Each structure stands twice: as structure tokens, then as C-alpha cells.
């Protein structure tokens, strides 16, 4: 745990009064983010007046805090040894740092041990701090942050403990924030409510040890291991490979016994009955004692053993029928109860199970003895702990009555009192590991039983007087098969060695050498992300892969839209990675999602940063291009060790990012041939990879460089999206796509054919250089929404402008950009178009109506455009109509939309020919 602080220099006595602690914002990072690679909670706090009050100036604060959370004394902090944090408290540290440690300690005390945190001052905002700490459970982590703020504030001197904005954390606060025990109990309850059961948790842990991605698909135990088409799913110990037929067989005890008997395996004789009379009749053909149990029961419910007379038989049948209409009556096999676990055809663990019991002490009642046993911290409710609490119920009272006892009976010292007929852990039983003791015959019988049912994971209830001897000699056999066996008794036996039974399950699902992951291509940058994603997707489809793709237009499968949305964030990435049909994921990864939640995956095979220019500055604390580069750099900082980082050699910010990129760096550049940069030449001499455009009169040739080897891939003009080689920004996007695919091992022919098939049509790439022509008027619809994008588009406009025609543009920029960015957009537009219609985004992004247009106009006027050629229309669709009405043969009309699909439809339907059914035809360049 560490932190970077800027010490307050103001005189505390001169600090003006005002709010103290204020929660400014919060984030829950599920993937890598700008502060680190681990999932973390981030809470931004404004300390206000408390910036002048480090802990050494707060009387009794440290003592009160340590009294409530003595475990803080073990925190090493920057000293990396126990007591380090206490030293910091006495020396004087800021309250954001304190809150970080308290949030970690609260989680640890609640049973979710976490130890990583950091507190960072916010650049340019004195008193503002980002508090970050790891979490085990999302809900508990956020609650721990809220509780930590409230607890620390409650210990401050009067007048300094006011907290504002705590509701932003969405946490229900306990009544007394100073009651640390109550805070811990609340967190413990959240953890209990959200926790996986022991079986599922062990499988998740085993998967993570092997580096297999884990995704929880619901609030219960449905888990996905791996990504895409390589994924496997489990629900507790039922796997996606478990046959439904096998589950049905195991659930039908009568059928199970029949199949096992026909396989030559030892099972008890018995019959299925529906009434007491049928049971009495059947008993005459069986040998006492008998076992009576529901045909479809589980967890030992409704089971009665040691039935020796008609009265007991009738009572047992009545009890079993409470859990099912059909009842099994069978001979009771001799021996102790064992659970044998078979995974993938092999026995992996054996446990001897003993029914719940208490041992008398000569003065305590049975009820009191049960309470004492339940005080064992290993016992909990249901399946949450290693052992289950013993609960007195009608079945227990009936069993005690058979032996002439009640819960109020005081058994003699040393007397063992059996409380259950069955040895299930779910009814309070205990288990002793016997894995090393099982006789080879018994092992073979268990493995054959699992095979007979067809179960990949099978729990076999096996009775044997001595598991170390063959049941062929001692008697005994199989009484039941379980299709969803619990692992508790093997993971944490009451005595004996714990067994890793989850590891063999994961090894069966993912044999060594079989990957659990699909390739992930992650693409970020200021401009060109969507087009590059689509280019890469087209190439990979050409190679025969099923491609899941996310862009700002939606989520796609093999180019077909699955969900229309701005899908450039982590939620959409996870949607693709959950899709079992997807062989490869190509993900547009925007800055907003990285800042909000981190990456939506745990590492990419190929990551790319296309460019970094001034856009979205002034938002979410990102005020400089360098800071924006740090955000986008998260993509290449989280490339797999053997993966590839694709970077733009022509972009200074990409060259800066390269210092922290992981994997093997692959550069791309429009400046190839004789104009190749010296940096690139050195990279190639060292055996590096690069893709360049070697220029010529027709747009140049795309060349792949592998060390000193030079592979001329194709002329850029052969890629339709480059408009014959004049759209340089799409040549740059193609270079990035080639670099990504070639680095990943895609054949050259697939790369060529994919790019040749990729067009800039609306269907292929909506809102990206879409063109139409009608009556001699060319129309471009393009999502150039920032200065750099408009500059790149302007180069195309210059090449397409007719000899006598005009270029008329409808231009806008989102209202949440800085004033200087909006003015710059207007200046650039004045240099591109002969006439401009400025319009505003539908929501204004917080600006009053007309303000964005005014700033755009200011820029255009500053650039020297006459006022009469500048028009301002707020509504997007009215502005589109105005541009279309201005078109004359030979003109080029350029429309920069927000509502891409609606605007395209409006362009298609403009004028009487379209209304009559005649649509504009695609332009040929």
C-alpha cells in the first residue's frame, strides 16, 4: 500500500470555513484501468477544510481509530512492515489515505482479505484525492468504502466531521458509524449473501490458478470458464459436459440400481412402492433390516434406516412420502457410509461420513450438547461452511424417541447419542478422509458405476464395513449415485487430509494444452477505431473465423448486428466474450469505458492505439493530451506477454505510449520507403515488425516489414474504403488492420481478400465515409466529430471537389468539448468548405441552446469566412434538409451526423425522386 501526497502549505488558522469531506464521484473497476491492473473501488473525495488537518493535528484520532480497528497496527503501508501505517498516522498523513486503509481492514475483518490500495492527489485540484482499494466482492467493496468514510468522519473533532455526497455510493449505512463491529457484521452479511458455495468456489479458485477467465453469469452458482467458443460452464459440480440423460438416471434411484445390477456391481435388493400396504407386502420378500427412502429424494431427507418391524416400516413410508409419491424399500447393506468422488472416470477422493451425534458429559441435556457442537466456527447455515449446524426437527425427535430419549435427556458421560439416520453433511454429519485407504476393488466398482450412469462427475454413496477391504469379501455396495455431488467433505474433512478435487474437474474441462481463451483484438484511438475494427473483423471472417465485434454502432456477429448501441465499453466486450459462437473478439475500446469501469477483459492478444489527439479533454479529470494518452495506453499495457502492441509511428503520443506497452511492438506508418523515420529503420534492423505505406502517385503500396524482409502486400488503391487511394485516414486504418492480423498469424491472402472486400458503404461501415450520388451531386456522410477527424476528412474533400462545384458542409461537435475545441472545429471547417451550416447535438451535452453554434461560428469568422456563408440551425434534421437543398450539380455535400442511421435515411429519401421510390446510387470514385 502506498500513496503520493501533496502537503498542505496553507496556515490552518487561515482556512475558510466550508464543507469537510465530500464524495465527488466513484468508480468500480472490474478490469485493468489507469491506476493499475487489479479490480478496485475508486472514490474521489474533496477533503475541503480537512486538507489542512493531517492526522498528527487531530487530537486522540489515532488512538480512537486503533481502538476500533486494532488490526490496522499490522498494516505495513510504505514501510512494508507491521506498524508502518501507525507510524504514518503519528507522523501525519491525510484522511484519504486513512480511509483507504480502513476500507481494506473492514473487508479483511469481514472475511474478505484484501491488502492493496493507493491514494492519489488529483492533479490541479488541491484537497481532491482518488482513494483506491481492492475488493473481493463488488457490493462489499463499495460498502466498505462508504463505511470507512463514515467511521473516519465520526472520529473527527466537532465541526470537522460533516460528510456530503455519501449517497453517491449507493450504500445503506448502519445507525452508528463508530460501531466497527456493526460495520463488519453488515459487510459479513453482504459477503454471505453474495458468496459462492464451497463446491463452486473451489472450482473457481482452481480455474484461476490455471489462469482461466471466470465469469459469474447469475447470482447463484452458474459460472463460465473461458471465453467465447472455448468456454465451459458449470453450475456447482454439474458441468456443460454432464449428460442430461445421466442426470436423469442418477435422479431415478430405481433405474440407477437396475443399471448397476445389470453391470455386475453390488447394490441392495429392493422395490419401489406407492403405499404402506405395498411396502408391507414387499418387505416379506426382503431381509431385515430395511432402508426406506423417497425415490427422488436428496440430502438424506425422508430416509429411515434400521427398519425392523411393520410399525416402523409404515412410519418410515409415511415419512418418505412427504418428499415424493414413490418410495424405495430395500435391504440395508452392512457397513459405514462413504462418499466416493469420481471425476472423468477416476476416483479422486473418498470420505467416510458419520451421522450427526453428540457425546454426553453427565450433566448437559441433548439440546445443550447440540448448542455446544454448533458453537464450532466451522459450522454454518446450509452449505456456506465446512460443516453444517445441527438443527433439531421432527426426524431427530422421532429418532431420539426410538431410543427412549428427548432433547431434554441428559446422557451419561461418554455416551454417544445418534441424532440422524443418515450421514449427510447437510444434516450436521462429519467426514474423515479415506482416499489413501480405498481397496482397488472398491475403487474399480466406483469408477464402473460412474461409467454405467454416464456421469463425468459422480458422487457415489458406498456402504462398506472396511473401505480398505473389498466389498466382495465384507459385504456392502452402492446405495446411490449423485449427479451434483458436493465437495465440502473432501475440501475440508473433519479429520484427515484435504483433497484438491476441483483441480481434476478443471483439468477434465480444459486438458493441458487446450486454451480456455479466444483471441482478443482490442483497438483504441481518437479517430478510426470503428473502421479499423470492421476491417479486422472482415479479414478474420475471410479467414473462416466466427467474429464477435463491438463498435459505437453496436454488437455484431460475423458482420450481422445483434444489438444496436454505443458498444465501445466493457459491458459490450463481456457480451461478446460470453457468446459461445465467437471464435475471435474484435473490440472497439473507448476512453469512456476505461475511465468508468476499466477494460472488459483480462488481457488482449493484440492491442492497438491508432492515434491520440485533443478530444474529450476536460472530462473525467483528463485535461491534457498526455493524460488522454495514458488512458488509451491501458489497452497496450494489458496485452499478453506473448501478444502484440500495434502503434502508430507517425503519432508522437503513440511513441510515448510505447515505453509501457507489453508484448512485441509492431509499428505502422504512412511514411514508408525513402521517407521512413530513423526510429522505424532501427526497429527493423533489430528484427522488429512494421507495416508501412510506400508512397506513389496512386495512393502507395502497403508493405509488411519483418526485420529486413520486405513483403509488398497490395496497392492501397485496391481497398475500396480508401476511395482509390485518396482517403489517407483509411489507408492508415488499413495499415493498423494489416499489422494486427499479420502479427497474429493470419495468412496474407486472407488479409488481401478481406481488405479488397471492405467498402465504405453504409451497410459495411455506417457513418464512416458513406457516399451517394444523384443528379450530379455527391454526398458524404461521415462521423468526423473532432478537429483531427475533420482535418483528415478535409483532405478527401479537396480531392473530390469538382472543378466548378462547391463543397458545402453541415458541421457540429459535441457540446461537452472545451470552448477552444469547438472554436477550433469552426476554424477548420472554414478551411474545408465554401459554405457551412453549423448545427448542434440533440442533447447539447450541458450547453444552452445556440451556444455551440455560436462558438463554431466564432471560429469560422476568425478564419476569415464571410458571415453570409455561415448558417446556424440547431436541429440536426433541419440542418440536413438545408444542406441537401443547397446542392447543385457538381457540388459536394458533406454531412457530419450525430444520429447516423436517421440522417442516412433522410439523405436517401430526400427530394421527390426518393419519395417516389428512386434512391440515390452509390458514388463511383
N, C-alpha and C positions, 0 to 999 in steps of 0.2 A: 504494500500500500504506500503510495507516495502522493505528493501534491506540489504544485507550483503556486506560490502566493506572491502578491504584490503588497508589501507592508503599507499600512496606512500612515500617512505623514501628517494628517490634519491634527490640530490640537483638539482632543476630545471635548474640552470645555466649550470649544467654538462650534461644535457640530450642531446644526439646526435641528429642531425637533421635527419629527415626521414619522412615517411608518417604520417599523422594525423589519422583521422577517416577512418577505413577500414571495410567494411562489409565482414565478413568471411563466414557466412552461414545463412540460415534461415529455419524455420520450421513453418508449420501451423498445430497446434494440434487441431484435431476435437473431440478427446476423451481424457480420463484421460492419464496422461503422468508422467514422472519422476519429474516434477516440481509442479504438482498439478492435481486437478480433473476437472478444468474448461477448456473449449476450449480457446486456447491462440495463439497469434503470438509470435514466438521466433526469435529474431535477435541477432546473435553473432557479437559483434563489437570488433575490436582491436583499442584501443584509441591511441596506438603509443605514440608520444610525449605528447599527451594530458593527459596521466596518471599523469603527473607532474603538471597539470593545473586544480585543482578543482575550483569551481565557485567563491570562495572568492578571487581568484587571477586573475579573468578576469574582467578588468575594464568595468563598465556600462553593463555588460552582463545581470545581473538580471533585471535591470531597463528596458532594451530594450525588454527582453522576456516578462515581465509582461505587458508592453505597448501593445504588440501584442496579448497576451492571458491573459487578466485580470482575467479570471476565474480560473487560476492557484492559485490565492490567496485563493480560497476556499478548496484547496486540503489539507487534514489533514496529509497525509504521516504517519510517525511513531509516530507522536504526537497525531494522531486520533482526531484532532480538526482543524477547519478552520485556515489557516495561518501557519500550520505546515510545509508545503513544502517550503514556503517562508523563514521560519527560517532556514531550511536546506540549501537553496541557499546562505543565508548570512553567515552561519557558514562554508560553503564549502562542496560541495558534487560533485561527479564525473558525467561526462556528460552522461554516460549510464543511470544513474538514472534520469537525467533531460529529456532525450529522452523518457523514459518510461512515465513520467507524461505528456509530450507534446502530445504523441500519444493518450493517454486517453482523454485529453482535446479537441483535434481536433475532435475526434469521437463524443464526447458529444455535442460540438457546432454544429456539422453537423446533429444532431438529433438522434444519436445512443448512449444514455447514458451508459457509462461503467466506472467502478471505480476500478477494481482490477488489480494490476500489481506487479511485483517484478523484481529486478535486482540482479544477482548473479555473483560474480567473478568466473572465470574458474580456477579450481584447477591446480596449476603448470604452469600457463601461465599469468604472470604479465601483466596487461593492457588489458586483454581479459575479456569481460563481456557478459553474456547472459541476454538480455533485454526481458522481457515477459510482455504481457498485454492482457487483454481480448478484445473481439471484438463482435459486433452484426452481422456484415456482413463480410464474409471472405475477399472479394475483398477490401472493405473499410478498414478493419483492416490492411491488408498489406500495402495499400496506406498510411494510417495514420502513419505507422512506417517509410516509406520512406520520407514522408513529414516532420516528426518530426526530422529526421536526417538532412535533408537539411536545415530546418529552424534554428536549433540549430547551425549548422556549419556556416551558413551565418552571425550569430551574433558574431562570434569569432574574435579576433584581427587578423590583416593581417598576413598571413603566417601560421596561425593555422587552417584555415577553409577548408583545402583540404579534399575531401571525395573520396574514391575509393571503387569500388565494388557495387555501388548503383544499377547497372543494374541487380544484382542477385535477387532483389526484384520484378522485372518484372512490374514496375510501370512507367507510363508516367508522368514526372514531369512538374509542371507549370513553366512558364518562370521566375517568381520572387519568390524564396523560402521565402523571407521576407514578402511577402504579405499574411498574415494569412487569410484574408477574401477570397482571391482567393483559398487558400488551402482548406478552409472549403467549399466553393462553389463546388470545384471538388469532395470532399467527399460526399457532399449532392447529387450531380448528380449520383454518383455511387449508393448511397442508394436508390434514387428514381428509378433508372433503375432496381435494383435487388429486390425492395420491393414487398411483397405480397399485394394484395388488401385488403381493410378493412374487407371484409367478411371472406376471407381465414385467414387473420392474427388473427381475433378474435377466429376462430376455433382452430388455432394452439396454441394460448395462453390458451384457455380453456383446451385443451388436456394436455398441460404441467403442468397446475395447478393440474391436476389429476395424474401426474407422468407417462403419456402415452408417449412412444417414438414417435418422429416426424421425418420423413424423407422427404425431398423435392425431388421429382422424376424428375422434369424438371425445366426450368427457368420460367415457368408460375405458375399456381396455382394447379398443381397435387401434392397431398400430401398423404403420407402413415402414418397412425397412427398405432402404434403397430408393432409387429414383426411376420414374418412367417405366419403360418396358422391362427393366431389370429388377423391379421391385417385388417384394414378397409382403404379404400381410399376415398378421396374427390377431387373434382375439384370445387373450390368456394363452393357454397351451394348444388351442386349435390354430392350425396354420392354413394358409391358402392351398397347401398340398394335401390337407386332410380330406379324404373322400367323404362325401355326404352319405354314401351307402355304408361306409364303415362306421360312421357316427350312428346311423340308424340301427345297425347290427348291435353295436355296443349298448344302445339305449333299450334294446329288447332283450331282457335277460334270458328269456326262454329260448329265443333264437340263438343267442350267443352260446348258451350251454349246448344246444344241439350241434352247432358247427364245431365247437371244440371237441365234443364227444366223438363226432364223426372223423375228426382229425387225430383221434387216439390220445387225446390229452385228458388228464384226470379232472373230472367235475363231479359234483354231488348228484345223486338221483333225486328227482323231484317232479312236481306237476304244477300247472297253472290252474287256479280255481277262481270262482267268482262269488262264492258264498261260504258260510261256515259249514253247511251240510256237505258241500263238495269237499271241503278241507278235511272234515272228519272221515269221510269215505276214503279219501286219498291216503290219509295217514295210516290206514290199516295195511297198505301195501309198502309202507316205508319203515325204516328203522329209526327208533328214537335215539337221541334227542333230535328235534327238528329246528329248522330256522324258518321263520315266516317273514316275508318282506314284500313290499309293493313291487309290481313288475317294472314300473317306470320310475322308481324312486332314486334318490341320490343323497349323499351326505349322511347316510345311516338313518334317515328319517323313516319312521314306521317299521323298523326292523326289530324283531324279537328273537332271541336265541335261547337255547336250552329249554325248548318246549317239550314237556314230558308227559302231559296228560290232556284229556279232551277239554277240560275247562280252560287250561292255559292256551290251548290251540284256538278255541273260539275267541278268547280275549285278544290273542295276537292277530287273528284275522280282522277283527273289528278295528284294531289299531292300524293295521296296514291299509285297510280300505279308506282310511281318512286321507291317504295320499295317492289313491288310484283305485279304479274299479276292479282290476285284476291283481291277483295275489299269487306269489310263488310260495309253495310249501315244499321244502326239500330237506334231505338228511343233512345233519350238521357234521361237517368234516372235522376230524381231530386237529389240534394244533393251535399255535399262536397266529395272530393276524399280521401279515406282512404286506407291504406295498412294494411291488417291483416295477420300476420305471424302464420302459423300453423306448429308445429313440432310434429311428432309422434302422430298425431290425436288431439293435444291440442293447443288452441290459446296461444301463449307466448308473443305476443306484438301487439299493434295497434298504428299506426301513422296516423295523419291527414296531408295530403300533400297539399301544396299550390303552385300554379304556380309561376314561377319567376316573380317578379314585382319590380318596383321602385316607390318611393314616391317623388313627386315634391317638390321643395323648392322655386319656383317662379323665379329663375334666371339661373338654370343649365339646359342644354339640356338632353334629354333622354340618349344619348350616354355618356355624362359626368356622369350622375347618375349611369349608368351601371358600368363605370370605378370605381366609388367610392364604389359600392357594392362589386366589385371584389377585392378591397383592403383588404377585410376581410381575415385575415390569415387562417381562416377555409376553404376558398375556394381554390381549386387546379384544376389541369388538370385531366380529366377523373374521375376515382373513387379513386384517391390516398388520398384525404382529406375528411373531414366530409361533406363538401359541394362542389359543382362543380361551376366553373366560368361560368358566363353567357356570351354566345357567340352570337353576332348578326349575323343572317343568313337570307336567303330568307324567311323562315317561319315566323320569327319575324317581318321582314319588311312588309310582307303581312298582318299579324295580326294588326300591327300598322296602316296600310293603311285602314283597315276596320273601324277603329275609327278615321280616318282623321288625322293621325299623322305620323311623320317620326322620325328618330334618332336625327334630329336637332330640334325637337319640344321642347319648354320649358313649361312643365306642371306647373300649379299653385301650390302654397304651399299647401301641404297636399293631393294633388290629387294622387290617386293610379293608376299606369299605368301597365296593364297586358301585359307581354311580351311573354307568351306561352299559348297555348290552354290546354296543359296537365300539370300535377303537378309532373312529374318525377324529381327526384333529379339530374338525368344525364343531364337535360337541365337547371339546375340552380334553381330548386324548393327548398322549405324548408319544414320542418316537425315538427309537435308538437305531443308529446307522448299523447295518449289517452287510454292506456291499461287499466287503472283502471275505465274508463268510459263506456266501451262497454256493451250494453244491453245483457242479457243472450240469447235472441232470435237471435241476430246478431252473437253472439259467436257460437251458435249451427249451424247456417246456414254456417258459415265459416268452421267449422270442418266437416260438412257434405259434403261441396264442395270439400275439400281436399280428403276425402274418396272416393267420386264419381270418381275423376280422378285417385286415387291410388297413390298419391304423399306423400312421407314421410316428405318432406319439401316443403311447398307451400306458395307462396305469393299471396294473394287474393286482387284484386283491387275492392273496395267496395264503392259504392256511397250511401250516407245517409245524409239527412238534419240534423240529430242529432244522432250521434252514440250511445248516451245514451238512445235512444228510439228505439223500434222495427221497422224495415223497413216494417213490416206487417201493421203498422199504418201510417208511414210517407211517404211511397214510397221509392224507391231506390232498390238496389240489387247488384248483382255481374256482373261486366263487363269483367273481365279477370282473368285467373289463370296463375301464373308464376312458372315454374318448377325450376328455378335457381334464387330465389329472393335475392337481395342484402340486407345486414344487416345494412348499414350505418345509415339509418334513425332511427333505433332502438338503435344502439350503441351510436350515438351522435346526438340526435334530436336537432333542433334549439332551442327548449324550451321544458321544461318538463323533466321527469326522464329518464335517460338512462337505457336500459334494457339489461340484460345478456341473449341474445338469442343464443349465441354459446354454453353455458353450457348445455341446454336441448338437443342440437344436439349430443354432445359428450355422454351425458347420454343415448341417444337412441342407439347410435352405440355401446357403452360399458356399458350395465346396471351394476349397482353396484353389485359387487361380480364376475363379469366376467373379467378375466385378459386380458390385451392387449398384454401380453408378452408370448413368448415361453421360455422354459428353455434353458439357455446358459451354456455350459461346456467349459471353457477356459483352455488350457493346455500349459505350457511353461516349459523351462528347457534347459540345454545344450545338452543332449542326450536323445533319447527315445520319443520325442514329437509325431512324426508321428505314431509310433507303438501304443502308448497309445491312441491317437485319434482314430485309427482304431479299437482298442479293445473296447473302449467305444461305438463307433458307432455300432459295431456288437452286443453288448449287448442290446443297445437301440432298434435296429431293431428287435432283438429276442423278445423284449417286445411289439412289434407291433406298434412302432412309426415310422413316416417318418423322417429320419435323414438327415440333411444337414451338410456337413463335409468339412473342409478345411485342407489341408496338403501342404507340399512342393512339392507334386506331382500334386496337382490340387484341384478343387472344385468337390465334389461328392454329389449325392442324392441317399440314400439307397445303397451305395457302387458302384454306377454307375458313371463313370467320366462324368461330364458336361463340364468342361473346364480344359485343361492341362496347368499348370502354376505353378510357385512357389507361392502358395496361402496361405502363412502363415502371411499375413499382414492385415491391417484394411480394405482395399478395398474388399478383398475376403470375410471377415467376413460380411461386409454390403451386399454383393451379396447373401449370404445365408439368412440373416435376411430379405431381400426383397422378397425371394421366398415364394409365398403363399401356397406352398405344404408342407413346412417344419414344423414339429411339435416340433423338438428339434434341436439346433445347437451345434455341437462339433467342436471347433475351435483351430487349432494349432496357437499359438500366439508367434511369434519370436521377438527377441530383436530389429531387424532392423525396423520393423513396429512401435514398441513402440517408438523408438527414432525418427523416421521420422515424425509420424503423431499421435501418441498416440493409444489408443485402438479403435477398430472399433465398439464398443458397449458401452452402458452406465452403465453396471454392469452385472456381471455373477452370476448365481445361484450357480455354483460350479467352483471354480478356483483351479488350481494345479500347483505347482512348483516341478518338478521331481528331479532336481539336478542343481547345479551351479558349473562348473569347468572352468578353464582357457581356454577360446576360444573367438575369436573375440576381444581380448584385443588390445588396441592401435588404435581402430577405433571409430570415433564419440565421442571422449573425454572419452571413457571408458577404463581406463588404469589398473584397479585392479579388482580382483575377487569380492571384496566388492562392487565396483561400478556396476559391472555386476549384482550382486545380487539385488542391488537397482532397476535396470531396470526390471528384471524379477519379482521382488516383486510387481510391479504395478498391476499385474494380481490379486493377493490375497488382495491387498489393496482396490480393487474395486469390491469385492464380496458383494452381497446384505446383508443387516443386518441379515436376516434370512437364509442366504446361508451357504456354507461350503468352507473352505480353506483346501486343501489337500497338505500335506507337507511331505517330506522325512526325517524321524527321523535320518537316517544314515548320512545325509549331513550337515556339520557344517554351511554352508551358508543358508540352509533352516531353520535351528534352529534360525539363526539370523533374517531371514525374518519374523518369526512367531510373533515377537514383534509388527509388524504393520499390520498383517493380520486381515481381518474383517470376520464376520460370526463366525461359530463354527469350530474350528481347528480339523482336522482328520489327524492323523499321519499314515504313512505306514513304514514298516521296514522289511528288510531281516533277522534281528536278533530278532527272537521271542523265545518263550519257555524259557529255563533256561538262554539264552543269552540276554534276553530283557533288554534294558537300564533302569536305575533307573528313568530317566525322563519319560519314557513311563509308567512305573508302577504307578508313581504318577498321571499321566494324567488319567489313567484308574480308579484309586481309587477315583478320583474326578468326576467319571461318564462320562469320555470322550470316544470318538470313536477312534479305531485304527484297522489297518489291518496288520498282520504280517505273515512271513513265519517261521513256526516252523520247524527246520531242521531235516532231516533224511537221510538215505543212497540214497534215490531215488529222491532227489530234494526238499523234505519237503512238508508240508501241509499249504495251505492258510487258515488263521484263522481270523475271524472277532471278535473283542472285543468291547462290548458295556458295559462300566463300568466293572463290574465283570463277566458279561455274556460272555461265550466263544462259538463261532459258528464255527465249522470246516467246511469250505466251500467245499474244494476239494484238492486232491493232485496236486501239481504244475506240475507233470509229465503228467497229463491228458490234459494239454494245449499244443497243437501241436507246438506252436511257441516257447516253451521252449526246444524243441528237447529232450523230455524225462526228463526234469528237469536239463539239464546241462547248458542251456543258462541263467545264473543268471540275466543278464540285462533284459531279457524278463520276468523273474519272478518278478523283481522289477516293470516293466511296468504293469504287471497284477495286482500287489498289488495296484498300484495307480488307475487302472481302477475299481477294486472292490471297493475301498474306495469311489470313486466318485459316482458310481452307487448306492451302498448301502446307502450312506448318502442321496442321492436324493430320496430314497424310492423304488428303483427297486427291484422286488422280487428276492429271492435267486435263484430260478430255472432259471429265465431268465439270471442271471449273469453266472451261471454254464454253461448253454447251449450255451450262447454267446461265452464264452472263449473256450469251447470244439470245437466249430465250427471255431475258428480263427486259421489260419495257417500262416506260414511264406512264403507262395508261392508268386511268383512274382505278380500274379493276385490279391492276397489279400493285399500284403504289398510290393510294388515294391522297391527294393534296400535295404530291411531290412532282412538280414539273409536268402536270397533266395539260395536254394541248388539244385544242379543237380548231376547226376552220370552217367558215361558212361565208359565202359571198365575198371572198377575198379578204376577210377579216380573220386574223389569227388571235386566239385567246389562250392565255396561260393561266392556270390556277395553281398556285404554289404557296406552301405554308412557310414562307420566309417571314419570321416573326421577330427578328432582331437585326441589328445593324450588319453583322457579319454575313447573315443569310441574304440580306438584300444586296450587299456588295457582290456576292457570288452570283446572285440572280441577275444583277445588272450587267455582268459580263455576257450572259446569254442574250439579254435584251439587245445589247449593242450589236451582236452578230445577227440577230433575227430581224432587226429593224429594217423595214423596206426602204428603198431608195428615196421614195417620195412620201412615205407614210409616217405617221406619228406613233409614239409609244405613250399610251395613257394607262395610268396605274391607280388601282384602289389600294391604299396603304393603311396599315394600322400596326399597333404594337400593344401588348397587354398593359393595362393601366397600373399594374403593381411594379413596373420598372421605374428606375430613378428618373427624375426630371431630365438629367443630362442625357440619359439613354434615349428618351423619347425625342428630345430636340435633335440628337444626332441622327435618329431614324428619318426625321423630316429633311435634314440636310442631304443625306444620302439619296433620298427619293428625288430631290430636286435635280440631282446629277444624273438620274437614270431616266426620268420621264419628262415628256414635253408638257403634260398636263396631269394633275393629281387630284384625286378625290380622297381626302382623309376621312376615315370613319373610326368608330370606337368599338371595343369588345362589348358583347352584350351585357356583362355584369359590371363593367367599369373597374373591377378589381379595387374598389375602395375610393375611386376618384369621383368627384361630382360630374354630372353630365356636361360634356363640352370641354372639359379641362384637357383631356388627352389630345383632342383635335387642335386645341389652341397651342399646345406645346409643339406638336408636329408642324403646324403652320409657321410657328416661330422659327423652327429650324429651316424650313424651306425658304422663307423670306430672307433669312440670314445668308443662305447660299446663293441668293440672287434671283430666285424665281419670281416672276411678276405675280402680283396678288390676284390678277384676273384669271390666272391659270391654276389657282388653288381653290378647291371647293371643300366644304366641310359638311358631312352628313353623318349624324350619329348612328342611325340604324344601319346594320350591315346589309340587309337585303335591299333597302332603298339605294344604298351606295352601289351595290352590284348592278341594279337596274340602270342607275345613272351612267355607269361606265359603259355598259352594253349599248345604251342609246347613243353614246358619243362615237361609236365605231363607224369608220368609213372604209371602203376597200383600200387595202394597202396598210391599214393600221394594225398595230399590235396592242391588244388589250391585256393587261396583267392584273390579276385579282389575287390578293393575299387574304384568304378567308380565315375565320375562326370556326364557323360551322361548315366544315369541309363538305360533307355529304349534301347538305341542303343547298349550299352555294353551287355545287356541281350540277345538281338537278335544276336549279334556277337557270344556269348557263345553258344547259341542254334544251330547256323549254322556252328560251327567250324568243320573242317575236312570233309573228303569225305562222311561219313555216313550221316551227317546232310545235305550236299549238295544234296545227293540222296533222301532226304526226311525223313531220320531216325533221330529223335531228341533225345537228352538225356532225360532220365527219372528222375523224382524227386527222390532224395536220401531218403532212409529209415534209420532212426537212431535207 
